[in-house]
Amino acid sequence: MFEEIRKEFPIIRGSRFGKKLVYLDSAATTQKPEFVIDRLKKYYETENANIHRGPYDLSLEGTKLWEWAHEKVASFINADSYKEIIFVRNTTEGLNLLVNTVGRKLLTKDDIVVVSEMEHHSNIVSWMILQKEIPFKIEYIPIKEEYSLDIDWFKKLIEKEGENIKIVSLVHISNVLGVKNDVEEIFKIAKKNNSFTMLDAAQSIVHCKVDVKEIGCDALTFSGHKAYAPTGTGAVYCKQKYLEELTPWMGGGEMISSVSFKDFEYNELPWKFEAGTPDIGGGIVLGYAIEWFEKALESVGGWESLIKHEQDLTEFFFKQFDGIGWFKPFGPRDSSRKYGAIAFHIEGFTFRGCKNIFNIETNRDGSGISNFLNEKGIAFREGYHCAEPLHDKLCVGPSLRFSLAIYTNEEDLKYAANMLKQAVLQGLN
Ligand SMILES: Cc1ncc(COP(=O)(O)O)c(C=O)c1O
């Protein structure tokens, strides 16, 4: 069944640059199934018009589809209504929207925002930018030795700081370590403390069930392009009671119901937060991509089978390196704790961006290995994967990352492991 789904991805079926593509960079963006590609083409061929404004059929139909796509996202993550869904370009924009609306409303001097040590830069830097205007503090939940978040540390912080902790904003699945955080437990504690809870679901949205009610978050954001939808798509979920109170971070067309020379009135939710002409085609096709994914998920037997499949593949990949000392997984070796991202180090080598602060000056430059993998058609990542503080904390330089999606198979991973072994054994640099 997984092989049938794989066949739906033209870029994976074909070859590029004169070689077969072995795509192991799905954590950065997923490939798109034929259905999604065709649906976007159909949109531009037969449906393109601006929404919410035109009294003509094409515009009215586009408006309906735009609203339907919001409903689709709402039902996928179990939100109460499409009114709680705002379309954005990606997770980064989603987090920045929340920082600049929720953050600005809730934070004053000496308040605290809690994130974790395994956040993507977008859940760190966006807060740091706001911090330049409002002198609140950022606290980081530490990572324990076995790569889980230190919940006892968080409980102690709550005991000490209480309601000064205004916001708790966490990554669901780490794009580097591949672990899924116990956000349910942390958010439960945070809610008892009346903190606002928000989730970065960039990696989790197609690697495990994301149900806003079960998770207990007040807000969430994800990227459509990491979920088989076109680039330039993503969504923010936020509970209606908050959205009603919040001030949008952008003003302009679409987000108002009337404007005079002196004042204006907000449009209804969620349009109040969608200023200007959005990526209409992309957003509509995000709805269709979710519909495609739901069907694919059903055809493979649901979340449990997808998770097992991806974890079995991860185990298969790790097994290729049994007894090989230079292969160092970054994050747990236990594949039952991994959700799609497999980062690792190669002992004795450093990779692009290395700061040489980790006593690894004697290491060899790994660019020969990266170039070799590229020559062999393998798409992967090297560097900090936008989680540089995490690498610093664990005292490791840049890592390599292979990441999986519903179309990844053993053949991809066996080939990538063999090519990696060849590159390292040849001592390329
Ligand atoms: C955990 C996490 N958060 C946020 C992002 C940012 O996503 P985007 O680049 O789509 O804005 C990523 C992207 O890799 C991610 O993995």
The ligand as an SDF file (V2000), in Angstrom:
LIG
                    3D

 16 16  0  0  0  0  0  0  0  0999 V2000
    9.8920   22.4410   13.8480 C   0  0  0  0  0  0  0  0  0  0  0  0
    9.8710   23.4870   12.7910 C   0  0  0  0  0  0  0  0  0  0  0  0
    9.3410   24.6790   13.0570 N   0  0  0  0  0  0  0  0  0  0  0  0
    9.2660   25.6500   12.1370 C   0  0  0  0  0  0  0  0  0  0  0  0
    9.7430   25.4420   10.8640 C   0  0  0  0  0  0  0  0  0  0  0  0
    9.6310   26.5390    9.8530 C   0  0  0  0  0  0  0  0  0  0  0  0
    8.8520   26.1110    8.7950 O   0  0  0  0  0  0  0  0  0  0  0  0
    8.7300   27.0250    7.4870 P   0  0  0  0  0  0  0  0  0  0  0  0
   10.1070   27.1240    6.9230 O   0  0  0  0  0  0  0  0  0  0  0  0
    7.7940   26.2910    6.6260 O   0  0  0  0  0  0  0  0  0  0  0  0
    8.2420   28.3320    7.9300 O   0  0  0  0  0  0  0  0  0  0  0  0
   10.3190   24.2200   10.5470 C   0  0  0  0  0  0  0  0  0  0  0  0
   10.9060   23.9880    9.2010 C   0  0  0  0  0  0  0  0  0  0  0  0
   11.7010   23.1260    8.9940 O   0  0  0  0  0  0  0  0  0  0  0  0
   10.3870   23.2080   11.5200 C   0  0  0  0  0  0  0  0  0  0  0  0
   10.8990   22.0150   11.2530 O   0  0  0  0  0  0  0  0  0  0  0  0
  1  2  1  0
  2  3  1  0
  2 15  2  0
  3  4  2  0
  4  5  1  0
  5  6  1  0
  5 12  2  0
  6  7  1  0
  7  8  1  0
  8  9  2  0
  8 10  1  0
  8 11  1  0
 12 13  1  0
 12 15  1  0
 13 14  2  0
 15 16  1  0
M  END
$$$$
